[in-house]
Amino acid sequence: MDLGDEIPLATSFPLPFRVLFLIGFGILGWATNLHVLHLFGIDAPSALELHSHSGRISLPTTSSHSRVLSSTRAYYTPIYRLFAAYSAWCFVGWSFFRLVTGSNTMLVDGFKYIPALSSLSVLTVLVCPYEICQKHERDVFLQSAARCLFSSMDSPVYFSDVVFADVFTSFAKVLGDVWLSTCMLLPGGSLLSLPSLDGTSQWILPSLMSLPYLIRFRQCAIEYWSPANTSKRPLFNALKYASSFPVIFLSAAQRIVILELAGEKGRSVMRESWHGEHPLFRLWLLAAVVNSLYSFWWDLTNDWGLDLLKSRSAEVRSSPARYSKITGSSDTPVVSESLPSSSQQVLGGAIYRQHSYPYGLRPVLLYPLAVYPLVIFFNLLLRMTWSIKLSSHLYSQSEGTTVIFWLEVAEVFRRWMWVFIRVEWEVVKNAQQKSHNASHAEEVELIPSIRPDPMDD
């Protein structure tokens, strides 16, 4: 393989350290997710149902709102500490690697035991049973992963596990990189070039990359077959994740495309990434476009509850009819007569009348208005690139390695933004459901008082 432009990155920042960096970026992103939600007065732990299965004990306070905020702070502060310890360890390992290798590519493989020990230490601490490095947070992570992987079909699907698995899908390529890094670090491997994947081994990478989507597909199936479910929404959600499988496995099958075209045009074809004349390549491209557009539509319409891509009839059915426009700051929760007092403490921002809210959004917005168009734009842009990143055949192109790495960083950033709006919509839905239940209970209580007295006849 012609190393070309890949050598500088493989020398200064080899793949194992890039994997560690992306994992650390994800840890920091989750901590800031909880922190920013806390700053906006949103009770993320309750929305994520963390109280019901994480074992975290809320701090006793005299104020209900203060108790919510203190409890939330108890979640994100340890994650910041975990990130600080993790990043410090990885930085020391990478700095030592750079110190002993410099820019000499001849020394890189001789010191590949440094990223190997750095990675092995991280894995060891993750499963360590002792009270070090935020054991509670590590245990919560492992328990959530175990529920996603091994829970029975009749087990409840917590919203936190749904978010966890969705975040995991953004790390699908990172999961494949873990496999490639392992091959590089083993005897016979090299940090300067990707391992050769031939025979059955060429299917290991796409299988690992499809695992996060398989987990979410299974969660959707559990929700759909639940006795309490009466909606087809989980089924259509499952189809969204199933649409990722053709992208991943058709990409792995591009080896067939390259071999056939190489026989016709010569080996120079192997350096190219576009083979539009081959039907298998066009099928992969179609699958990538369908997956990206379907996922973008689902994000806006179902995960975020926005009206931008909804039909007019769907907007009318979903818009609440008893909202008045009330504004508030992030420190002052919104109070609305249409919401019960138990829900008012989590709704800060703006509540609009039916059909008078900003075009394409929804009546209840908990963030500044400018946030939503920006998030929608970046979500569309990065959704269209993420399906391409799921395509393992593109990583054989050495000149694309740096670009692919930054696209992976961008996808983690996109998911970070996605979590804010997803949790916000869950909080809004829960508040609206409480309002509906409270109104229904009031109507039931009024029935005996308005029922005619039989003695009047």
Salt bridges, closest charged atoms under 4 A:
ASP2 OD2 - ARG271 NH1 3.58
GLU137 OE2 - ARG56 NH2 2.28
GLU137 OE2 - HIS136 ND1 3.36
ASP139 OD2 - LYS135 NZ 2.58
ASP161 OD2 - ARG147 NE 2.70
ASP166 OD1 - ARG216 NE 3.36
ASP177 OD1 - LYS173 NZ 2.13
ASP198 OD1 - ARG255 NH1 3.56
GLU260 OE1 - HIS278 NE2 2.64
GLU277 OE2 - LYS265 NZ 2.76
ASP299 OD2 - ARG383 NE 2.83
ASP299 OD2 - ARG414 NH1 3.69
ASP303 OD1 - ARG233 NH2 3.94
ASP303 OD2 - LYS240 NZ 3.96
ASP303 OD1 - ARG422 NE 3.76
ASP307 OD1 - LYS310 NZ 3.37
GLU315 OE1 - ARG312 NH1 3.16
GLU411 OE1 - ARG414 NE 2.93
GLU424 OE1 - ARG362 NH2 2.62
GLU426 OE1 - ARG422 NH1 3.21
GLU426 OE1 - LYS429 NZ 3.53
